[in-house]
Amino acid sequence: MVETAHIPTDGTVDPAEVERFSRIADEWWDPTGKFAPLHRLNPVRIGYIRDRVAAHWQRDALNEPLKGLSLLDIGCGGGLLSEPMTRLGAAVTGVDASARNIATASVHAARQDLAIDYREGTAEALAESGAQFDVVLALEIVEHVADVDLFLRSCGRMVKPGGLLFLSTLNRTAKAWTLAIAGAEYVLGWLPRGTHDWKKFLKPSEVARGLRAGGVEPQEIVGVVYSPLSRKWSLNRNDLDVNYMLYGVAGPK
């Protein structure tokens, strides 16, 4: 068992969630392992972030659109998003509550000759330090935290005025339980059983309310839909029933 005595039991960190992901930290970069769904999802996530950043700052999406921008990947795991964001030109800081995740991410980045500032920590601690970034990513993390409101406020506080926040999570619907838990975890075995707790899924309105409390105004919410025929993910503005992504713009602090 992974040692968890040092993990705080208040704030946004859920010790059981940290331990669960720490146990499989060595598998982050195995495209056929326990994180295979994130590997398949990554092209859609990367494209969404790249295109919205390029449009917001009026840049060429195909020519280092994130160059010169500071970016925080909160709940970075093994670095599946931190590395491509670095390749797109961003100065990336990756933060995760799991020391094992940070170790895995650091070793992999070093092997790729990528300079990424990886740190073990929490959103609220970093926000309290006064850190701010042009772009903040909180993808597939909010459904695993202990205090959603604190997490969303903390993320919002860390976006520079005029900067962007990106978030993705799962909707609390019957369809999401059927597909993301019963289907993905128990029938298809895409994810380890117990990865998700349906009660911690969030409706878009709940996320939007929490972000506004942190000074971020949502601009767009889109569904992320899986096709079993093509075995690919795609964006769908009309289907928010299971997975969805959004971005928002930070106002004056």
Secondary structure, DSSP 4 states (H G I P E B T S, - for coil): ----TTS-SSTT--HHHHHHHHHTGGGTT-TTSTTHHHHHHHHHHHHHHHHHHHHHTT--TTS-TTTT-EEEEET-TTTTTHHHHHHTT-EEEEEES-HHHHHHHHHHHHHTT---EEEE--HHHHHHTT--EEEEEEES-GGG-S-HHHHHHHHHHTEEEEEEEEEEEE--SHHHIIIIIIIIIIIS-SS-TTS--GGG---HHHHHHHHHHTTEEEEEEEEEEEETTTTEEEEETT--SSEEEEEEEE---
